Amino acid sequence: MTSGGEQRYVELYRLSKAYPNQFGDPVTVVDGFNLIMRRGEVVSLIGHSGCGKSTVLTMVAGLNSITEGSVVLSGREVYGAGPDRAVVFQAPCLLPWMTAIQNVRLGVDRVFSHGTRKQRNEICEYYLDAVGLADSMHKYPRELSGGMQQRVGIARAIALKPKMLLLDEPFGRLDSLTRMELQDVILKILDREKISTMLVTHDVDEAIYMADRICMMTTGPRARVGQVLELPFARPRVREEVLEDPLYYDLRGCLVSFLEEQDKRKHRPAPAPKSEAATEAETEPASGALAAAEA
Ligand SMILES: Nc1ncnc2c1ncn2[C@@H]1O[C@H](COP(=O)(O)OP(=O)(O)OP(=O)(O)O)[C@@H](O)[C@H]1O
């Protein structure tokens, strides 16, 4: 792949989504969402509840139809769901009658059907070990804690060796200690495997710790990319170093101000519809030397 292809590994062009309201009329929730991601980059999507973060993520995953726009992955437009885009939701939804390794093997057997049974088993074991479940891979979901079940969900997604990983509030149901542990598990795997990742989260600290860039969405309806914040922290990430970095609180402040500003706008009367040129101009980089937009 050319370096240009590496730089534009994931391309989201003018993604829009309209859902029908109770009368069957279309209501545009996301309108003209543009984002380019590098290969192996981690981009976090943040924005107010209901702005359309999951809608964007599920459209990229191919689990939600796209009203307008396109998703291009590694130079090819994608239609529908596929193993090149693996998703982890808040709840892992494991099949209760299967052990952890059997749950992971379901997808691995389909995607690597050309491999031998032994090879497929090794893939499952490798990723269950990577998420810290080497000793629990033959347990059933009922024998695993919520955090352990989510580890299985992560192993199940990454074992498919996807081009893109889509994480929708993957730690939302976990206590803060387990949440931190799993953030580190994922970061370690991503450092090794260089999978382009989109992470939807409500947690600004999680976004700063995990992402290379944070894409802040405007408050809907007609949500789009508002600002993009580039994070300066080296990888592999060390939590203490990130937290002690003098820039940490500036970055955090920038995110919180954006969200507060969006909250104020939400309570103002809706403006008259704008021309396309006018709305394009509204997508702007976050202020400060570290900010860079590529929307
Ligand atoms: N299937 C659907 N039909 C109609 N409206 C929907 C549907 N799914 C989502 N919506 C609406 O679209 C908007 C965006 O929803 P979405 O779940 O994408 O937001 P979100 O930013 O991920 O929210 P949260 O942060 O609370 O998870 C919301 O107003 C929601 O009610």
Ligand as a Chemical Component Dictionary entry (heavy atoms), coordinates in Angstrom:
data_LIG
# 
_chem_comp.id                   LIG 
_chem_comp.type                 NON-POLYMER 
_chem_comp.pdbx_formal_charge   0 
_chem_comp.three_letter_code    LIG 
# 
loop_
_chem_comp_atom.comp_id 
_chem_comp_atom.atom_id 
_chem_comp_atom.alt_atom_id 
_chem_comp_atom.type_symbol 
_chem_comp_atom.charge 
_chem_comp_atom.model_Cartn_x 
_chem_comp_atom.model_Cartn_y 
_chem_comp_atom.model_Cartn_z 
_chem_comp_atom.pdbx_ordinal 
LIG N1  N1  N 0 -33.540 3.261  14.816 1  
LIG C1  C1  C 0 -33.825 4.539  15.097 2  
LIG N2  N2  N 0 -34.985 5.097  14.705 3  
LIG C2  C2  C 0 -35.270 6.387  14.962 4  
LIG N3  N3  N 0 -34.422 7.211  15.619 5  
LIG C3  C3  C 0 -33.260 6.703  16.046 6  
LIG C4  C4  C 0 -32.881 5.356  15.804 7  
LIG N4  N4  N 0 -31.652 5.129  16.336 8  
LIG C5  C5  C 0 -31.276 6.298  16.876 9  
LIG N5  N5  N 0 -32.224 7.240  16.712 10 
LIG C6  C6  C 0 -32.147 8.631  17.135 11 
LIG O1  O1  O 0 -31.001 9.204  16.524 12 
LIG C7  C7  C 0 -30.345 10.085 17.414 13 
LIG C8  C8  C 0 -28.889 9.667  17.563 14 
LIG O2  O2  O 0 -28.844 8.428  18.227 15 
LIG P1  P1  P 0 -27.458 7.735  18.572 16 
LIG O3  O3  O 0 -27.751 6.515  19.358 17 
LIG O4  O4  O 0 -26.675 7.587  17.336 18 
LIG O5  O5  O 0 -26.773 8.858  19.480 19 
LIG P2  P2  P 0 -25.514 8.731  20.464 20 
LIG O6  O6  O 0 -24.776 10.012 20.344 21 
LIG O7  O7  O 0 -24.769 7.487  20.213 22 
LIG O8  O8  O 0 -26.272 8.640  21.863 23 
LIG P3  P3  P 0 -25.729 8.097  23.281 24 
LIG O9  O9  O 0 -24.485 8.871  23.554 25 
LIG O10 O10 O 0 -26.827 8.421  24.223 26 
LIG O11 O11 O 0 -25.487 6.630  23.126 27 
LIG C9  C9  C 0 -31.128 10.067 18.712 28 
LIG O12 O12 O 0 -32.004 11.154 18.720 29 
LIG C10 C10 C 0 -31.909 8.771  18.624 30 
LIG O13 O13 O 0 -33.131 8.882  19.310 31 
# 
loop_
_chem_comp_bond.comp_id 
_chem_comp_bond.atom_id_1 
_chem_comp_bond.atom_id_2 
_chem_comp_bond.value_order 
_chem_comp_bond.pdbx_ordinal 
LIG N1  C1  SING 1  
LIG C1  N2  SING 2  
LIG C1  C4  DOUB 3  
LIG N2  C2  DOUB 4  
LIG C2  N3  SING 5  
LIG N3  C3  DOUB 6  
LIG C3  C4  SING 7  
LIG C3  N5  SING 8  
LIG C4  N4  SING 9  
LIG N4  C5  DOUB 10 
LIG C5  N5  SING 11 
LIG N5  C6  SING 12 
LIG C6  O1  SING 13 
LIG C6  C10 SING 14 
LIG O1  C7  SING 15 
LIG C7  C8  SING 16 
LIG C7  C9  SING 17 
LIG C8  O2  SING 18 
LIG O2  P1  SING 19 
LIG P1  O3  DOUB 20 
LIG P1  O4  SING 21 
LIG P1  O5  SING 22 
LIG O5  P2  SING 23 
LIG P2  O6  DOUB 24 
LIG P2  O7  SING 25 
LIG P2  O8  SING 26 
LIG O8  P3  SING 27 
LIG P3  O9  DOUB 28 
LIG P3  O10 SING 29 
LIG P3  O11 SING 30 
LIG C9  O12 SING 31 
LIG C9  C10 SING 32 
LIG C10 O13 SING 33 
# 
